[in-house]
């Protein structure tokens, strides 16, 4: 994606997607699976990463600030305040 640097796309983002691919594939195929706390954490991080990427590539007003995106990237995938219940 042009809005994501190569280091991030090939680094932490790729590692996160690799962890989530089996779960996402099962969900897309409507297969039943049990998600433990770690799996739920990875899926929520993946969903937020996708929302942030979409937000930066949209060409409209952004929901997430640049600081929130950087903090998510740098700070153990911390979910930005206000994201859990919307703004």
N, CA, C and O atoms as a DFTB+ gen file, in Angstrom:
348 C
 N C O
     1  1       0.847      -1.175       0.000
     2  2       0.000       0.000       0.000
     3  2       0.891       1.236       0.000
     4  3       1.879       1.279       0.733
     5  1       0.569       2.221      -0.790
     6  2       1.427       3.395      -0.889
     7  2       1.457       4.251       0.369
     8  3       2.368       5.062       0.538
     9  1       0.477       4.086       1.257
    10  2       0.438       4.913       2.463
    11  2       1.177       4.274       3.632
    12  3       1.188       4.835       4.728
    13  1       1.787       3.126       3.425
    14  2       2.518       2.418       4.471
    15  2       3.968       2.269       4.030
    16  3       4.243       1.879       2.895
    17  1       4.893       2.581       4.931
    18  2       6.301       2.449       4.558
    19  2       6.675       0.970       4.431
    20  3       6.049       0.105       5.045
    21  1       7.682       0.700       3.645
    22  2       8.111      -0.669       3.374
    23  2       8.568      -1.374       4.650
    24  3       8.319      -2.566       4.830
    25  1       9.236      -0.633       5.532
    26  2       9.719      -1.231       6.779
    27  2       8.557      -1.764       7.613
    28  3       8.614      -2.885       8.117
    29  1       7.504      -0.959       7.756
    30  2       6.328      -1.404       8.526
    31  2       5.583      -2.512       7.794
    32  3       5.215      -3.520       8.397
    33  1       5.361      -2.331       6.506
    34  2       4.602      -3.315       5.730
    35  2       5.278      -4.682       5.748
    36  3       4.603      -5.706       5.850
    37  1       6.586      -4.703       5.650
    38  2       7.327      -5.968       5.630
    39  2       7.772      -6.411       7.015
    40  3       8.346      -7.489       7.168
    41  1       7.514      -5.592       8.021
    42  2       7.938      -5.895       9.383
    43  2       6.770      -6.276      10.274
    44  3       6.182      -7.348      10.127
    45  1       6.440      -5.382      11.206
    46  2       5.432      -5.706      12.216
    47  2       4.056      -5.977      11.612
    48  3       3.315      -6.818      12.120
    49  1       3.708      -5.276      10.536
    50  2       2.399      -5.515       9.922
    51  2       2.325      -6.914       9.312
    52  3       1.308      -7.597       9.434
    53  1       3.384      -7.325       8.670
    54  2       3.442      -8.656       8.068
    55  2       3.395      -9.742       9.142
    56  3       2.708     -10.751       8.983
    57  1       4.127      -9.532      10.234
    58  2       4.121     -10.521      11.323
    59  2       2.721     -10.649      11.935
    60  3       2.275     -11.751      12.255
    61  1       2.036      -9.512      12.092
    62  2       0.690      -9.531      12.645
    63  2      -0.269     -10.269      11.708
    64  3      -1.087     -11.072      12.158
    65  1      -0.167      -9.997      10.417
    66  2      -1.032     -10.685       9.445
    67  2      -0.766     -12.185       9.431
    68  3      -1.703     -12.976       9.326
    69  1       0.491     -12.585       9.533
    70  2       0.841     -14.004       9.549
    71  2       0.178     -14.696      10.742
    72  3      -0.311     -15.818      10.615
    73  1       0.161     -14.034      11.889
    74  2      -0.487     -14.606      13.070
    75  2      -1.994     -14.732      12.875
    76  3      -2.614     -15.665      13.385
    77  1      -2.581     -13.796      12.140
    78  2      -4.042     -13.728      12.020
    79  2      -4.611     -14.495      10.838
    80  3      -5.798     -14.821      10.840
    81  1      -3.800     -14.793       9.826
    82  2      -4.319     -15.422       8.607
    83  2      -5.150     -16.682       8.862
    84  3      -6.237     -16.800       8.294
    85  1      -4.695     -17.623       9.683
    86  2      -5.519     -18.817       9.898
    87  2      -6.882     -18.485      10.510
    88  3      -7.896     -19.067      10.123
    89  1      -6.906     -17.557      11.458
    90  2      -8.171     -17.185      12.093
    91  2      -9.073     -16.445      11.118
    92  3     -10.269     -16.726      11.044
    93  1      -8.514     -15.505      10.373
    94  2      -9.303     -14.732       9.412
    95  2      -9.871     -15.659       8.338
    96  3     -11.033     -15.533       7.952
    97  1      -9.047     -16.587       7.860
    98  2      -9.507     -17.547       6.863
    99  2     -10.675     -18.372       7.375
   100  3     -11.655     -18.581       6.660
   101  1     -10.574     -18.838       8.609
   102  2     -11.667     -19.623       9.198
   103  2     -12.928     -18.788       9.330
   104  3     -14.023     -19.267       9.036
   105  1     -12.786     -17.552       9.766
   106  2     -13.955     -16.678       9.905
   107  2     -14.594     -16.390       8.555
   108  3     -15.819     -16.362       8.439
   109  1     -13.772     -16.176       7.536
   110  2     -14.309     -15.911       6.203
   111  2     -15.034     -17.128       5.626
   112  3     -15.980     -16.985       4.851
   113  1     -14.590     -18.314       6.005
   114  2     -15.219     -19.551       5.534
   115  2     -16.395     -19.954       6.430
   116  3     -17.010     -21.001       6.227
   117  1     -16.700     -19.110       7.425
   118  2     -17.798     -19.351       8.354
   119  2     -17.585     -20.644       9.144
   120  3     -18.535     -21.365       9.448
   121  1     -16.320     -20.922       9.469
   122  2     -15.986     -22.085      10.278
   123  2     -15.979     -21.692      11.744
   124  3     -15.523     -20.607      12.104
   125  1     -16.472     -22.551      12.560
   126  2     -16.508     -22.304      13.995
   127  2     -15.113     -22.496      14.579
   128  3     -14.434     -23.475      14.272
   129  1     -14.697     -21.570      15.410
   130  2     -13.422     -21.719      16.099
   131  2     -13.494     -21.009      17.430
   132  3     -14.245     -20.048      17.605
   133  1     -12.711     -21.491      18.352
   134  2     -12.629     -20.881      19.670
   135  2     -11.455     -19.924      19.685
   136  3     -10.339     -20.283      19.309
   137  1     -11.716     -18.706      20.121
   138  2     -10.659     -17.696      20.185
   139  2     -10.305     -17.438      21.639
   140  3     -11.118     -16.924      22.407
   141  1      -9.086     -17.799      22.006
   142  2      -8.643     -17.499      23.363
   143  2      -8.248     -16.020      23.436
   144  3      -8.318     -15.303      22.437
   145  1      -7.839     -15.580      24.604
   146  2      -7.521     -14.160      24.813
   147  2      -6.419     -13.679      23.869
   148  3      -6.485     -12.558      23.363
   149  1      -5.418     -14.508      23.631
   150  2      -4.329     -14.110      22.742
   151  2      -4.819     -13.943      21.308
   152  3      -4.445     -12.984      20.632
   153  1      -5.651     -14.867      20.843
   154  2      -6.195     -14.764      19.484
   155  2      -7.082     -13.533      19.333
   156  3      -7.014     -12.840      18.318
   157  1      -7.911     -13.256      20.335
   158  2      -8.764     -12.060      20.284
   159  2      -7.917     -10.795      20.244
   160  3      -8.248      -9.840      19.543
   161  1      -6.823     -10.795      21.001
   162  2      -5.915      -9.644      21.000
   163  2      -5.319      -9.442      19.608
   164  3      -5.314      -8.323      19.095
   165  1      -4.820     -10.506      18.998
   166  2      -4.229     -10.388      17.663
   167  2      -5.250      -9.907      16.639
   168  3      -4.939      -9.049      15.812
   169  1      -6.472     -10.452      16.686
   170  2      -7.498     -10.033      15.730
   171  2      -7.902      -8.576      15.926
   172  3      -8.122      -7.857      14.952
   173  1      -8.000      -8.139      17.172
   174  2      -8.358      -6.737      17.401
   175  2      -7.230      -5.817      16.941
   176  3      -7.496      -4.743      16.402
   177  1      -5.985      -6.221      17.143
   178  2      -4.854      -5.423      16.654
   179  2      -4.854      -5.383      15.128
   180  3      -4.611      -4.331      14.536
   181  1      -5.124      -6.514      14.490
   182  2      -5.169      -6.556      13.031
   183  2      -6.277      -5.650      12.509
   184  3      -6.068      -4.896      11.559
   185  1      -7.458      -5.720      13.127
   186  2      -8.587      -4.888      12.682
   187  2      -8.263      -3.408      12.844
   188  3      -8.587      -2.607      11.967
   189  1      -7.636      -3.041      13.941
   190  2      -7.276      -1.637      14.139
   191  2      -6.199      -1.210      13.146
   192  3      -6.242      -0.098      12.621
   193  1      -5.238      -2.088      12.891
   194  2      -4.210      -1.773      11.893
   195  2      -4.846      -1.530      10.531
   196  3      -4.480      -0.586       9.831
   197  1      -5.791      -2.375      10.157
   198  2      -6.472      -2.210       8.876
   199  2      -7.271      -0.910       8.839
   200  3      -7.287      -0.220       7.819
   201  1      -7.932      -0.572       9.940
   202  2      -8.690       0.683      10.002
   203  2      -7.754       1.880       9.862
   204  3      -8.079       2.850       9.175
   205  1      -6.598       1.813      10.508
   206  2      -5.641       2.923      10.421
   207  2      -5.075       3.057       9.012
   208  3      -4.923       4.170       8.508
   209  1      -4.764       1.943       8.381
   210  2      -4.252       1.988       7.007
   211  2      -5.315       2.569       6.082
   212  3      -5.022       3.450       5.274
   213  1      -6.536       2.084       6.197
   214  2      -7.627       2.604       5.375
   215  2      -7.829       4.099       5.612
   216  3      -8.079       4.861       4.678
   217  1      -7.718       4.501       6.858
   218  2      -7.892       5.903       7.233
   219  2      -6.844       6.797       6.565
   220  3      -7.162       7.903       6.127
   221  1      -5.618       6.333       6.487
   222  2      -4.550       7.163       5.914
   223  2      -4.600       7.198       4.395
   224  3      -4.063       8.121       3.781
   225  1      -5.235       6.209       3.782
   226  2      -5.289       6.134       2.321
   227  2      -6.584       6.692       1.742
   228  3      -6.766       6.695       0.525
   229  1      -7.482       7.163       2.601
   230  2      -8.813       7.510       2.154
   231  2      -8.960       8.821       1.413
   232  3      -9.927       8.981       0.668
   233  1      -8.045       9.772       1.582
   234  2      -8.177      11.051       0.910
   235  2      -9.284      11.921       1.479
   236  3      -9.764      12.831       0.803
   237  1      -9.686      11.662       2.682
   238  2     -10.708      12.465       3.357
   239  2     -10.181      12.806       4.747
   240  3      -9.038      12.481       5.070
   241  1     -10.974      13.434       5.545
   242  2     -10.535      13.734       6.905
   243  2     -10.221      12.462       7.666
   244  3     -10.924      11.460       7.535
   245  1      -9.179      12.502       8.451
   246  2      -8.739      11.298       9.162
   247  2      -9.401      11.175      10.522
   248  3      -9.638      12.175      11.200
   249  1      -9.696       9.949      10.914
   250  2     -10.226       9.637      12.232
   251  2      -9.084       9.533      13.237
   252  3      -9.157      10.100      14.327
   253  1      -8.022       8.802      12.867
   254  2      -6.878       8.601      13.751
   255  2      -5.842       9.681      13.487
   256  3      -5.570      10.026      12.337
   257  1      -5.269      10.208      14.554
   258  2      -4.198      11.187      14.385
   259  2      -2.904      10.457      14.043
   260  3      -2.772       9.254      14.272
   261  1      -1.968      11.198      13.499
   262  2      -0.658      10.609      13.206
   263  2      -0.009      10.116      14.487
   264  3       0.654       9.078      14.490
   265  1      -0.194      10.851      15.573
   266  2       0.377      10.445      16.861
   267  2      -0.222       9.125      17.339
   268  3       0.495       8.286      17.883
   269  1      -1.531       8.929      17.143
   270  2      -2.162       7.672      17.545
   271  2      -1.624       6.506      16.719
   272  3      -1.390       5.420      17.248
   273  1      -1.431       6.732      15.437
   274  2      -0.879       5.682      14.578
   275  2       0.541       5.326      15.003
   276  3       0.896       4.149      15.076
   277  1       1.336       6.325      15.277
   278  2       2.715       6.081      15.704
   279  2       2.736       5.351      17.046
   280  3       3.534       4.436      17.249
   281  1       1.855       5.759      17.961
   282  2       1.813       5.109      19.269
   283  2       1.374       3.648      19.133
   284  3       1.907       2.777      19.822
   285  1       0.416       3.376      18.260
   286  2      -0.005       2.003      18.025
   287  2       1.162       1.165      17.505
   288  3       1.376       0.033      17.938
   289  1       1.904       1.744      16.574
   290  2       3.061       1.056      15.990
   291  2       4.151       0.845      17.035
   292  3       4.748      -0.231      17.092
   293  1       4.416       1.839      17.851
   294  2       5.583       1.845      18.728
   295  2       5.337       1.291      20.120
   296  3       6.280       0.877      20.794
   297  1       4.092       1.278      20.559
   298  2       3.816       1.036      21.971
   299  2       3.030      -0.253      22.188
   300  3       1.958      -0.232      22.792
   301  1       3.547      -1.351      21.709
   302  2       2.911      -2.656      21.944
   303  2       1.447      -2.678      21.519
   304  3       0.606      -3.258      22.207
   305  1       1.141      -2.046      20.384
   306  2      -0.197      -2.044      19.790
   307  2      -1.256      -1.468      20.725
   308  3      -2.359      -2.005      20.823
   309  1      -0.916      -0.363      21.420
   310  2      -1.869       0.304      22.309
   311  2      -3.035       0.873      21.501
   312  3      -2.837       1.627      20.549
   313  1      -4.242       0.503      21.893
   314  2      -5.432       1.022      21.229
   315  2      -5.624       2.472      21.670
   316  3      -5.663       2.749      22.868
   317  1      -5.742       3.391      20.726
   318  2      -5.882       4.813      21.093
   319  2      -7.135       5.078      21.906
   320  3      -8.181       4.473      21.673
   321  1      -7.019       5.987      22.863
   322  2      -8.174       6.403      23.647
   323  2      -9.246       6.922      22.695
   324  3      -8.938       7.630      21.737
   325  1     -10.472       6.580      22.951
   326  2     -11.571       7.024      22.105
   327  2     -11.906       6.055      20.990
   328  3     -12.978       6.159      20.394
   329  1     -11.025       5.117      20.689
   330  2     -11.284       4.164      19.594
   331  2     -12.224       3.052      20.034
   332  3     -12.939       2.479      19.211
   333  1     -12.227       2.748      21.310
   334  2     -13.020       1.620      21.784
   335  2     -14.511       1.925      21.740
   336  3     -15.321       1.031      21.495
   337  1     -14.878       3.182      21.975
   338  2     -16.291       3.520      21.967
   339  2     -16.625       4.523      20.890
   340  3     -17.741       5.043      20.853
   341  1     -15.688       4.803      20.017
   342  2     -15.902       5.816      18.982
   343  2     -15.713       7.214      19.537
   344  3     -15.582       7.403      20.747
   345  1     -15.701       8.171      18.663
   346  2     -15.523       9.567      19.086
   347  2     -16.767      10.335      18.863
   348  3     -16.815      11.529      19.156
